[in-house]
Amino acid sequence: MSEGATAPDTGPRAVLQISWRLDREQQFVIELPQEDRIVQTGEQIIKACDLQITGVLWSKEFRAMLGRIGEFCASNKEHISACYTSLRSNKICVFFCPRSESFDFELSDALAEFSIEISERYSLVGRVHLRQVPLWDVESFVPSDSLQFTGWDSESKS
């Protein structure tokens, strides 16, 4: 078969293995569904797969962390009136609004402990900053693209 020619489509092929040690410099031709072809080195293919796996794991851990934040809000609902989260370029910010008009020191203590739990339990997510912000001035602290946690305060639903 001449260079550049492709083998006839005869069905599934044996599993192909790309080894970092053996194939990182090797070039591979990848045929896409639209009959386009791209050439990638073994290193590029391995890094792309690793990035995809890391992204899936990060997303799973992020969703689990959001669930835990919702649980924290529910268990501290006597102190929390609202909660928001915002993704920033290098961190995740979570804003807790106290029910009181002034700074809630009990909530602050609980957030300090919770911050340690979050950093230890969800390290793959990256930096997470927990902040207490006043509800009466929430627009000054919480970015407009933030997501609000809902459903954890059953008293507001009744």
PyMOL commands that place a pseudoatom at each C-alpha (Angstrom):
pseudoatom trace, name=CA, resn=MET, resi=1, chain=A, elem=C, hetatm=0, pos=[0.000, 0.000, 0.000]
pseudoatom trace, name=CA, resn=SER, resi=2, chain=A, elem=C, hetatm=0, pos=[1.448, 3.386, -0.941]
pseudoatom trace, name=CA, resn=GLU, resi=3, chain=A, elem=C, hetatm=0, pos=[2.176, 6.102, 1.602]
pseudoatom trace, name=CA, resn=GLY, resi=4, chain=A, elem=C, hetatm=0, pos=[-0.942, 8.139, 2.371]
pseudoatom trace, name=CA, resn=ALA, resi=5, chain=A, elem=C, hetatm=0, pos=[-3.307, 5.376, 1.265]
pseudoatom trace, name=CA, resn=THR, resi=6, chain=A, elem=C, hetatm=0, pos=[-5.711, 3.972, 3.798]
pseudoatom trace, name=CA, resn=ALA, resi=7, chain=A, elem=C, hetatm=0, pos=[-6.630, 0.387, 4.444]
pseudoatom trace, name=CA, resn=PRO, resi=8, chain=A, elem=C, hetatm=0, pos=[-10.141, -0.675, 3.466]
pseudoatom trace, name=CA, resn=ASP, resi=9, chain=A, elem=C, hetatm=0, pos=[-12.679, -0.483, 6.288]
pseudoatom trace, name=CA, resn=THR, resi=10, chain=A, elem=C, hetatm=0, pos=[-12.944, -4.092, 7.423]
pseudoatom trace, name=CA, resn=GLY, resi=11, chain=A, elem=C, hetatm=0, pos=[-14.600, -3.498, 10.784]
pseudoatom trace, name=CA, resn=PRO, resi=12, chain=A, elem=C, hetatm=0, pos=[-13.207, -3.214, 14.287]
pseudoatom trace, name=CA, resn=ARG, resi=13, chain=A, elem=C, hetatm=0, pos=[-9.457, -3.443, 14.685]
pseudoatom trace, name=CA, resn=ALA, resi=14, chain=A, elem=C, hetatm=0, pos=[-7.395, -4.772, 17.535]
pseudoatom trace, name=CA, resn=VAL, resi=15, chain=A, elem=C, hetatm=0, pos=[-6.803, -2.443, 20.469]
pseudoatom trace, name=CA, resn=LEU, resi=16, chain=A, elem=C, hetatm=0, pos=[-4.002, -0.021, 19.701]
pseudoatom trace, name=CA, resn=GLN, resi=17, chain=A, elem=C, hetatm=0, pos=[-1.707, 1.036, 22.501]
pseudoatom trace, name=CA, resn=ILE, resi=18, chain=A, elem=C, hetatm=0, pos=[0.187, 4.320, 22.641]
pseudoatom trace, name=CA, resn=SER, resi=19, chain=A, elem=C, hetatm=0, pos=[3.066, 4.264, 25.101]
pseudoatom trace, name=CA, resn=TRP, resi=20, chain=A, elem=C, hetatm=0, pos=[4.544, 7.448, 26.569]
pseudoatom trace, name=CA, resn=ARG, resi=21, chain=A, elem=C, hetatm=0, pos=[7.949, 5.821, 26.709]
pseudoatom trace, name=CA, resn=LEU, resi=22, chain=A, elem=C, hetatm=0, pos=[7.897, 4.331, 23.200]
pseudoatom trace, name=CA, resn=ASP, resi=23, chain=A, elem=C, hetatm=0, pos=[5.509, 6.474, 21.133]
pseudoatom trace, name=CA, resn=ARG, resi=24, chain=A, elem=C, hetatm=0, pos=[5.675, 10.062, 22.375]
pseudoatom trace, name=CA, resn=GLU, resi=25, chain=A, elem=C, hetatm=0, pos=[7.670, 11.162, 19.276]
pseudoatom trace, name=CA, resn=GLN, resi=26, chain=A, elem=C, hetatm=0, pos=[5.748, 8.899, 16.884]
pseudoatom trace, name=CA, resn=GLN, resi=27, chain=A, elem=C, hetatm=0, pos=[3.227, 10.613, 14.612]
pseudoatom trace, name=CA, resn=PHE, resi=28, chain=A, elem=C, hetatm=0, pos=[-0.272, 9.190, 14.278]
pseudoatom trace, name=CA, resn=VAL, resi=29, chain=A, elem=C, hetatm=0, pos=[-2.866, 9.964, 11.621]
pseudoatom trace, name=CA, resn=ILE, resi=30, chain=A, elem=C, hetatm=0, pos=[-6.343, 10.260, 13.073]
pseudoatom trace, name=CA, resn=GLU, resi=31, chain=A, elem=C, hetatm=0, pos=[-9.272, 9.972, 10.680]
pseudoatom trace, name=CA, resn=LEU, resi=32, chain=A, elem=C, hetatm=0, pos=[-12.308, 11.983, 11.742]
pseudoatom trace, name=CA, resn=PRO, resi=33, chain=A, elem=C, hetatm=0, pos=[-15.919, 11.126, 10.839]
pseudoatom trace, name=CA, resn=GLN, resi=34, chain=A, elem=C, hetatm=0, pos=[-16.014, 13.848, 8.143]
pseudoatom trace, name=CA, resn=GLU, resi=35, chain=A, elem=C, hetatm=0, pos=[-13.047, 12.126, 6.435]
pseudoatom trace, name=CA, resn=ASP, resi=36, chain=A, elem=C, hetatm=0, pos=[-10.720, 14.846, 7.677]
pseudoatom trace, name=CA, resn=ARG, resi=37, chain=A, elem=C, hetatm=0, pos=[-7.345, 13.719, 8.948]
pseudoatom trace, name=CA, resn=ILE, resi=38, chain=A, elem=C, hetatm=0, pos=[-5.174, 15.197, 11.638]
pseudoatom trace, name=CA, resn=VAL, resi=39, chain=A, elem=C, hetatm=0, pos=[-1.621, 14.269, 12.541]
pseudoatom trace, name=CA, resn=GLN, resi=40, chain=A, elem=C, hetatm=0, pos=[-0.664, 14.185, 16.221]
pseudoatom trace, name=CA, resn=THR, resi=41, chain=A, elem=C, hetatm=0, pos=[2.298, 12.855, 18.115]
pseudoatom trace, name=CA, resn=GLY, resi=42, chain=A, elem=C, hetatm=0, pos=[1.841, 10.205, 20.755]
pseudoatom trace, name=CA, resn=GLU, resi=43, chain=A, elem=C, hetatm=0, pos=[2.663, 12.867, 23.356]
pseudoatom trace, name=CA, resn=GLN, resi=44, chain=A, elem=C, hetatm=0, pos=[-0.148, 15.135, 22.099]
pseudoatom trace, name=CA, resn=ILE, resi=45, chain=A, elem=C, hetatm=0, pos=[-2.663, 12.280, 22.154]
pseudoatom trace, name=CA, resn=ILE, resi=46, chain=A, elem=C, hetatm=0, pos=[-1.684, 11.177, 25.666]
pseudoatom trace, name=CA, resn=LYS, resi=47, chain=A, elem=C, hetatm=0, pos=[-1.834, 14.750, 27.005]
pseudoatom trace, name=CA, resn=ALA, resi=48, chain=A, elem=C, hetatm=0, pos=[-5.262, 15.311, 25.432]
pseudoatom trace, name=CA, resn=CYS, resi=49, chain=A, elem=C, hetatm=0, pos=[-6.597, 12.117, 27.016]
pseudoatom trace, name=CA, resn=ASP, resi=50, chain=A, elem=C, hetatm=0, pos=[-5.112, 13.058, 30.385]
pseudoatom trace, name=CA, resn=LEU, resi=51, chain=A, elem=C, hetatm=0, pos=[-6.698, 16.514, 30.170]
pseudoatom trace, name=CA, resn=GLN, resi=52, chain=A, elem=C, hetatm=0, pos=[-10.108, 15.016, 29.358]
pseudoatom trace, name=CA, resn=ILE, resi=53, chain=A, elem=C, hetatm=0, pos=[-9.883, 12.586, 32.285]
pseudoatom trace, name=CA, resn=THR, resi=54, chain=A, elem=C, hetatm=0, pos=[-8.792, 15.399, 34.614]
pseudoatom trace, name=CA, resn=GLY, resi=55, chain=A, elem=C, hetatm=0, pos=[-11.705, 17.561, 33.423]
pseudoatom trace, name=CA, resn=VAL, resi=56, chain=A, elem=C, hetatm=0, pos=[-14.208, 14.786, 34.094]
pseudoatom trace, name=CA, resn=LEU, resi=57, chain=A, elem=C, hetatm=0, pos=[-12.780, 14.188, 37.571]
pseudoatom trace, name=CA, resn=TRP, resi=58, chain=A, elem=C, hetatm=0, pos=[-12.752, 17.938, 38.343]
pseudoatom trace, name=CA, resn=SER, resi=59, chain=A, elem=C, hetatm=0, pos=[-16.381, 18.265, 37.267]
pseudoatom trace, name=CA, resn=LYS, resi=60, chain=A, elem=C, hetatm=0, pos=[-17.435, 15.306, 39.413]
pseudoatom trace, name=CA, resn=GLU, resi=61, chain=A, elem=C, hetatm=0, pos=[-15.609, 16.696, 42.457]
pseudoatom trace, name=CA, resn=PHE, resi=62, chain=A, elem=C, hetatm=0, pos=[-16.989, 20.204, 41.838]
pseudoatom trace, name=CA, resn=ARG, resi=63, chain=A, elem=C, hetatm=0, pos=[-20.581, 18.871, 41.785]
pseudoatom trace, name=CA, resn=ALA, resi=64, chain=A, elem=C, hetatm=0, pos=[-19.908, 16.929, 44.996]
pseudoatom trace, name=CA, resn=MET, resi=65, chain=A, elem=C, hetatm=0, pos=[-18.515, 20.078, 46.620]
pseudoatom trace, name=CA, resn=LEU, resi=66, chain=A, elem=C, hetatm=0, pos=[-21.606, 22.069, 45.607]
pseudoatom trace, name=CA, resn=GLY, resi=67, chain=A, elem=C, hetatm=0, pos=[-23.751, 19.374, 47.210]
pseudoatom trace, name=CA, resn=ARG, resi=68, chain=A, elem=C, hetatm=0, pos=[-21.726, 19.636, 50.407]
pseudoatom trace, name=CA, resn=ILE, resi=69, chain=A, elem=C, hetatm=0, pos=[-22.100, 23.435, 50.396]
pseudoatom trace, name=CA, resn=GLY, resi=70, chain=A, elem=C, hetatm=0, pos=[-25.871, 22.973, 50.097]
pseudoatom trace, name=CA, resn=GLU, resi=71, chain=A, elem=C, hetatm=0, pos=[-25.766, 20.611, 53.097]
pseudoatom trace, name=CA, resn=PHE, resi=72, chain=A, elem=C, hetatm=0, pos=[-23.740, 23.181, 55.062]
pseudoatom trace, name=CA, resn=CYS, resi=73, chain=A, elem=C, hetatm=0, pos=[-26.328, 25.863, 54.249]
pseudoatom trace, name=CA, resn=ALA, resi=74, chain=A, elem=C, hetatm=0, pos=[-29.169, 23.581, 55.356]
pseudoatom trace, name=CA, resn=SER, resi=75, chain=A, elem=C, hetatm=0, pos=[-27.473, 22.710, 58.632]
pseudoatom trace, name=CA, resn=ASN, resi=76, chain=A, elem=C, hetatm=0, pos=[-26.709, 26.393, 59.323]
pseudoatom trace, name=CA, resn=LYS, resi=77, chain=A, elem=C, hetatm=0, pos=[-29.934, 27.910, 58.010]
pseudoatom trace, name=CA, resn=GLU, resi=78, chain=A, elem=C, hetatm=0, pos=[-30.526, 29.782, 61.266]
pseudoatom trace, name=CA, resn=HIS, resi=79, chain=A, elem=C, hetatm=0, pos=[-27.440, 31.840, 60.330]
pseudoatom trace, name=CA, resn=ILE, resi=80, chain=A, elem=C, hetatm=0, pos=[-27.580, 31.896, 56.502]
pseudoatom trace, name=CA, resn=SER, resi=81, chain=A, elem=C, hetatm=0, pos=[-30.160, 33.779, 54.445]
pseudoatom trace, name=CA, resn=ALA, resi=82, chain=A, elem=C, hetatm=0, pos=[-28.546, 33.306, 51.009]
pseudoatom trace, name=CA, resn=CYS, resi=83, chain=A, elem=C, hetatm=0, pos=[-25.545, 31.663, 49.380]
pseudoatom trace, name=CA, resn=TYR, resi=84, chain=A, elem=C, hetatm=0, pos=[-23.887, 32.316, 46.005]
pseudoatom trace, name=CA, resn=THR, resi=85, chain=A, elem=C, hetatm=0, pos=[-20.985, 30.799, 44.112]
pseudoatom trace, name=CA, resn=SER, resi=86, chain=A, elem=C, hetatm=0, pos=[-18.850, 32.301, 41.398]
pseudoatom trace, name=CA, resn=LEU, resi=87, chain=A, elem=C, hetatm=0, pos=[-16.091, 30.831, 39.231]
pseudoatom trace, name=CA, resn=ARG, resi=88, chain=A, elem=C, hetatm=0, pos=[-13.163, 33.208, 38.890]
pseudoatom trace, name=CA, resn=SER, resi=89, chain=A, elem=C, hetatm=0, pos=[-10.088, 32.689, 36.732]
pseudoatom trace, name=CA, resn=ASN, resi=90, chain=A, elem=C, hetatm=0, pos=[-7.970, 31.200, 39.515]
pseudoatom trace, name=CA, resn=LYS, resi=91, chain=A, elem=C, hetatm=0, pos=[-10.429, 30.289, 42.286]
pseudoatom trace, name=CA, resn=ILE, resi=92, chain=A, elem=C, hetatm=0, pos=[-13.996, 29.548, 43.256]
pseudoatom trace, name=CA, resn=CYS, resi=93, chain=A, elem=C, hetatm=0, pos=[-15.696, 32.056, 45.534]
pseudoatom trace, name=CA, resn=VAL, resi=94, chain=A, elem=C, hetatm=0, pos=[-18.627, 31.120, 47.762]
pseudoatom trace, name=CA, resn=PHE, resi=95, chain=A, elem=C, hetatm=0, pos=[-20.515, 33.972, 49.405]
pseudoatom trace, name=CA, resn=PHE, resi=96, chain=A, elem=C, hetatm=0, pos=[-22.660, 33.414, 52.498]
pseudoatom trace, name=CA, resn=CYS, resi=97, chain=A, elem=C, hetatm=0, pos=[-25.138, 36.115, 53.557]
pseudoatom trace, name=CA, resn=PRO, resi=98, chain=A, elem=C, hetatm=0, pos=[-25.965, 36.067, 57.260]
pseudoatom trace, name=CA, resn=ARG, resi=99, chain=A, elem=C, hetatm=0, pos=[-29.513, 36.467, 58.530]
pseudoatom trace, name=CA, resn=SER, resi=100, chain=A, elem=C, hetatm=0, pos=[-28.344, 39.181, 60.921]
pseudoatom trace, name=CA, resn=GLU, resi=101, chain=A, elem=C, hetatm=0, pos=[-27.836, 42.782, 59.805]
pseudoatom trace, name=CA, resn=SER, resi=102, chain=A, elem=C, hetatm=0, pos=[-24.279, 42.736, 61.148]
pseudoatom trace, name=CA, resn=PHE, resi=103, chain=A, elem=C, hetatm=0, pos=[-21.310, 40.389, 60.954]
pseudoatom trace, name=CA, resn=ASP, resi=104, chain=A, elem=C, hetatm=0, pos=[-22.241, 36.943, 62.340]
pseudoatom trace, name=CA, resn=PHE, resi=105, chain=A, elem=C, hetatm=0, pos=[-19.338, 35.689, 64.445]
pseudoatom trace, name=CA, resn=GLU, resi=106, chain=A, elem=C, hetatm=0, pos=[-20.859, 32.209, 64.908]
pseudoatom trace, name=CA, resn=LEU, resi=107, chain=A, elem=C, hetatm=0, pos=[-21.219, 31.876, 61.150]
pseudoatom trace, name=CA, resn=SER, resi=108, chain=A, elem=C, hetatm=0, pos=[-17.650, 33.098, 60.764]
pseudoatom trace, name=CA, resn=ASP, resi=109, chain=A, elem=C, hetatm=0, pos=[-16.390, 30.351, 63.082]
pseudoatom trace, name=CA, resn=ALA, resi=110, chain=A, elem=C, hetatm=0, pos=[-18.418, 27.728, 61.207]
pseudoatom trace, name=CA, resn=LEU, resi=111, chain=A, elem=C, hetatm=0, pos=[-17.072, 29.005, 57.858]
pseudoatom trace, name=CA, resn=ALA, resi=112, chain=A, elem=C, hetatm=0, pos=[-13.483, 28.809, 59.129]
pseudoatom trace, name=CA, resn=GLU, resi=113, chain=A, elem=C, hetatm=0, pos=[-13.950, 25.122, 59.992]
pseudoatom trace, name=CA, resn=PHE, resi=114, chain=A, elem=C, hetatm=0, pos=[-15.882, 24.486, 56.775]
pseudoatom trace, name=CA, resn=SER, resi=115, chain=A, elem=C, hetatm=0, pos=[-13.132, 26.109, 54.713]
pseudoatom trace, name=CA, resn=ILE, resi=116, chain=A, elem=C, hetatm=0, pos=[-10.630, 23.584, 56.068]
pseudoatom trace, name=CA, resn=GLU, resi=117, chain=A, elem=C, hetatm=0, pos=[-13.004, 20.712, 55.268]
pseudoatom trace, name=CA, resn=ILE, resi=118, chain=A, elem=C, hetatm=0, pos=[-13.517, 21.963, 51.711]
pseudoatom trace, name=CA, resn=SER, resi=119, chain=A, elem=C, hetatm=0, pos=[-9.797, 22.397, 51.035]
pseudoatom trace, name=CA, resn=GLU, resi=120, chain=A, elem=C, hetatm=0, pos=[-8.970, 18.928, 52.386]
pseudoatom trace, name=CA, resn=ARG, resi=121, chain=A, elem=C, hetatm=0, pos=[-11.909, 17.060, 50.889]
pseudoatom trace, name=CA, resn=TYR, resi=122, chain=A, elem=C, hetatm=0, pos=[-12.081, 18.703, 47.446]
pseudoatom trace, name=CA, resn=SER, resi=123, chain=A, elem=C, hetatm=0, pos=[-8.434, 19.474, 46.638]
pseudoatom trace, name=CA, resn=LEU, resi=124, chain=A, elem=C, hetatm=0, pos=[-8.830, 18.658, 42.932]
pseudoatom trace, name=CA, resn=VAL, resi=125, chain=A, elem=C, hetatm=0, pos=[-11.238, 21.597, 42.567]
pseudoatom trace, name=CA, resn=GLY, resi=126, chain=A, elem=C, hetatm=0, pos=[-8.489, 24.075, 43.431]
pseudoatom trace, name=CA, resn=ARG, resi=127, chain=A, elem=C, hetatm=0, pos=[-8.658, 27.199, 45.550]
pseudoatom trace, name=CA, resn=VAL, resi=128, chain=A, elem=C, hetatm=0, pos=[-12.035, 27.848, 47.163]
pseudoatom trace, name=CA, resn=HIS, resi=129, chain=A, elem=C, hetatm=0, pos=[-12.655, 31.069, 49.074]
pseudoatom trace, name=CA, resn=LEU, resi=130, chain=A, elem=C, hetatm=0, pos=[-15.582, 31.222, 51.507]
pseudoatom trace, name=CA, resn=ARG, resi=131, chain=A, elem=C, hetatm=0, pos=[-16.762, 34.728, 52.381]
pseudoatom trace, name=CA, resn=GLN, resi=132, chain=A, elem=C, hetatm=0, pos=[-19.450, 36.220, 54.590]
pseudoatom trace, name=CA, resn=VAL, resi=133, chain=A, elem=C, hetatm=0, pos=[-21.102, 39.218, 52.907]
pseudoatom trace, name=CA, resn=PRO, resi=134, chain=A, elem=C, hetatm=0, pos=[-24.052, 41.341, 54.052]
pseudoatom trace, name=CA, resn=LEU, resi=135, chain=A, elem=C, hetatm=0, pos=[-27.327, 40.604, 52.264]
pseudoatom trace, name=CA, resn=TRP, resi=136, chain=A, elem=C, hetatm=0, pos=[-28.255, 44.288, 52.285]
pseudoatom trace, name=CA, resn=ASP, resi=137, chain=A, elem=C, hetatm=0, pos=[-25.155, 45.037, 50.150]
pseudoatom trace, name=CA, resn=VAL, resi=138, chain=A, elem=C, hetatm=0, pos=[-24.781, 41.773, 48.261]
pseudoatom trace, name=CA, resn=GLU, resi=139, chain=A, elem=C, hetatm=0, pos=[-24.457, 43.521, 44.866]
pseudoatom trace, name=CA, resn=SER, resi=140, chain=A, elem=C, hetatm=0, pos=[-21.221, 45.149, 46.031]
pseudoatom trace, name=CA, resn=PHE, resi=141, chain=A, elem=C, hetatm=0, pos=[-19.570, 41.832, 46.824]
pseudoatom trace, name=CA, resn=VAL, resi=142, chain=A, elem=C, hetatm=0, pos=[-21.151, 39.134, 44.677]
pseudoatom trace, name=CA, resn=PRO, resi=143, chain=A, elem=C, hetatm=0, pos=[-20.472, 39.220, 40.903]
pseudoatom trace, name=CA, resn=SER, resi=144, chain=A, elem=C, hetatm=0, pos=[-23.589, 39.424, 38.738]
pseudoatom trace, name=CA, resn=ASP, resi=145, chain=A, elem=C, hetatm=0, pos=[-22.770, 36.104, 37.016]
pseudoatom trace, name=CA, resn=SER, resi=146, chain=A, elem=C, hetatm=0, pos=[-22.825, 34.179, 40.319]
pseudoatom trace, name=CA, resn=LEU, resi=147, chain=A, elem=C, hetatm=0, pos=[-25.162, 31.256, 40.877]
pseudoatom trace, name=CA, resn=GLN, resi=148, chain=A, elem=C, hetatm=0, pos=[-27.465, 31.242, 43.894]
pseudoatom trace, name=CA, resn=PHE, resi=149, chain=A, elem=C, hetatm=0, pos=[-27.948, 28.102, 45.962]
pseudoatom trace, name=CA, resn=THR, resi=150, chain=A, elem=C, hetatm=0, pos=[-31.638, 27.336, 46.368]
pseudoatom trace, name=CA, resn=GLY, resi=151, chain=A, elem=C, hetatm=0, pos=[-33.787, 24.667, 47.974]
pseudoatom trace, name=CA, resn=TRP, resi=152, chain=A, elem=C, hetatm=0, pos=[-31.866, 24.307, 51.217]
pseudoatom trace, name=CA, resn=ASP, resi=153, chain=A, elem=C, hetatm=0, pos=[-34.005, 26.696, 53.271]
pseudoatom trace, name=CA, resn=SER, resi=154, chain=A, elem=C, hetatm=0, pos=[-37.289, 24.808, 53.664]
pseudoatom trace, name=CA, resn=GLU, resi=155, chain=A, elem=C, hetatm=0, pos=[-38.801, 27.592, 55.769]
pseudoatom trace, name=CA, resn=SER, resi=156, chain=A, elem=C, hetatm=0, pos=[-38.750, 29.941, 52.784]
pseudoatom trace, name=CA, resn=LYS, resi=157, chain=A, elem=C, hetatm=0, pos=[-40.551, 27.331, 50.662]
pseudoatom trace, name=CA, resn=SER, resi=158, chain=A, elem=C, hetatm=0, pos=[-43.554, 26.968, 52.987]
for i in range(1, 158): cmd.bond("trace and resi %d" % i, "trace and resi %d" % (i + 1))
show_as sticks, trace
zoom trace
